Amino acid sequence: MAEYQYINCRNLLSLPDEIESVFSTLGVPPRLYAHSLLVHDVANKLLEKINGTWKNLNINKDLVLFGAAGHDIGKSVYINELSEEGHKHEREGFRLLRSLGFSEEKSQFAASHALWSESSTLEELAVSLADKIWKGSRVAELEDLAAAKIAAVTNRERWEVFRSLDTVIQTITRGADKRLFFQNNFSTITL
């Protein structure tokens, strides 16, 4: 995606080709592209650390990385939500991805990244966590759910999982100020 190549100046993990293609077609604002790069990169770091700590989780990495890259695609329609609170982009993102031929499984991250519950999958929780911790935000309820899911799958004590997950999250959040600075240098106006 030539017009956005200058954004990837921090050696961030490149977005999946299918998201790159959609972003190019839609002409998303630079800030949305930068945000997607950051959340995608953090999701990858989160998965590396989680999978390094708990070997038998079987988290679908490709699905998480797609979800992290495309979770806010609805903000290409509701551009004001790039700088203001709002949730209209969630339903719109799901609708948009489905209209472009993406599966419900992939599209659901656009709708579910801000909503989590005990029925959330590990993949959904990973995307939701990445979308919070990239900027240093900690959400106890979300982290508790993730720890509970991991504990259930690995047959470990919940407190033990939470302690390790907390360490993983603390490590990742240390770079939040730099990531926020990076993202905020880009316009919310489409190129």
N, C-alpha and C positions, 0 to 999 in steps of 0.2 A: 504494500500500500504506500506508494511513493509519497503522497502528500503528508503522510503521518510519520515517515521514517525519522524525521528530526526529533520526534517525541521520544523514541526509544534510545535515548542517549545515556541511560544509566545501566546498560547491559541487563535490562529486564527480560524475562522470558517472553518470547514472542507469543502473540495471541494465536489461537488455533486458526488455520486457514479459512475455515467456514465462517468464523466470526469476522475475520479480516475482510472477507468478501462482502458480508452483509454491511459492515461499517462503511466500506467503500461505496457500495450501492446507495446507502442512505445518506452518505456525507455527514456523518456524526460530528458534533462539535469537538474541537481538540481536547477540552476538559473531560468529556465523556470517554474519549479514547485513552487519555492519560489515566483516568480513574480505573478503567477496565484493565489496563496494563498492570497497574499497581495491585489491584485485588487479585488478579490472575497470578501474578508473581508471588504474592503472599500465600495464596491457596497452595501453590506448588511447594513453598517452604514448609507450610503447615503439614502437608501430606508427607513430605520427606521425614519430618521429625516424628510425626505420629506413627508412620510405618516403620521407622527405625526403632521406636519404643515398643510398639505392639505389632508383632510380625504377622498375626493371623486375622487381621481385620477384613481383608479382601475388599477394600474401598475401591470403587471404580474411578481410577485417577482421571481417565479421559473425560468421564462425565462431570467430575468435579471441576476440572479445568475449563470445560465448555461452560458450565454453569457460572463459574467465577468471571469468565470473560464476557458473558452475555447477560449477566443478571440485571443490569440497569439499561438494557437496550430501549426500554420504553421511554427513557429520558430523551431519546432522539425525537420523540413526539412532544412530550411534556418537558421542554427545555428549561422552563422555570424551576423545575425540581432538581436541576444541577446545582442551584444555589439557595433553594428554599426547601423547607419541609414539604413533603407531599407523598402520596401513595398511589396516585393515578397511574404512574409509570409501571407499576407492578402488573396490573391486569392488562395494560396496553402492551407491555413487553411480551407477555404470554401470547396475546392475540397476534402480535406482529410476527413472532417466531413461528407460530403455527401456520400463519398465512404464507410464510416463506417456505413451508414444507418441512420444518423441523418436527421431530417426534414430540409427543406430549411429555415424555420423560426428560428430554432436553429443555423444552420450553418452560417446564414448571419452575425452574430456578428463578426465572424472571418474576414469577408470582409469589414464590415461597421464601425468598431470601430474607424477608423482614418478618416472616411468621414462622414460628417453630413450635413444636409440641412433642409429646411423647411418641407420636406416630411418625415423626420426621425420620428420614433415613440418615445414615452416617454421611452420605454424600450431601444431602441438604444441609445438615448441621455444619459440615466443613465449609460450604460456600457461605453460610450465614456468619460463621466465625471469621472467615477471611474478610468479609465485608465490614466487620466491626474492628478487628484487631489491626488492620492495615493503618488505621489512624490512631491507634492506641486506646480505643474504646473497649472497656471490659463490661460484659453483661452477664451477671452471675447466673441468671436463669438459663441462658443459652449454654454457658460453660458447664453447669450442673447437668443439663440434658445430655450434652456430648459425653461427659464423664460417665454418666449412667449407661449410655449406649455402649461405650467402649468396655465398661466393666461387665456388662451382660454378655458381650461377645467373647471376651477374653477370660471370663470366670475369675476376675480379680476383684479385690475389695474396692468399692466405689471411692473411698477416701484416698486409697493408694493411687488410683487412676487420676483422681482430681489433682492430687499433689504433682504428679508428673505432667499432666496437661497444663497446669498452672505454670510450671517451669517453661514448658514449650511456648506458651502464649507470652509470658514475660520476655523471653528472648526475642520473639518476633516484634513485639510492641516497641522495643528499644529504638527502632528506626522510624517510628511514626512521624516525628517532627520533620525529618528529611522528606518523607513521602508526601506529607501534607504540603510542604513548601513546593515540591516538584509539581504536584497536581495544580496548585493554585496559581502557577505561572501560566496556565493555559486558559484560553478564552472559552466562554460558554456559547459563543457565536460560531455557527457553521462556517467552515472554510469556503 
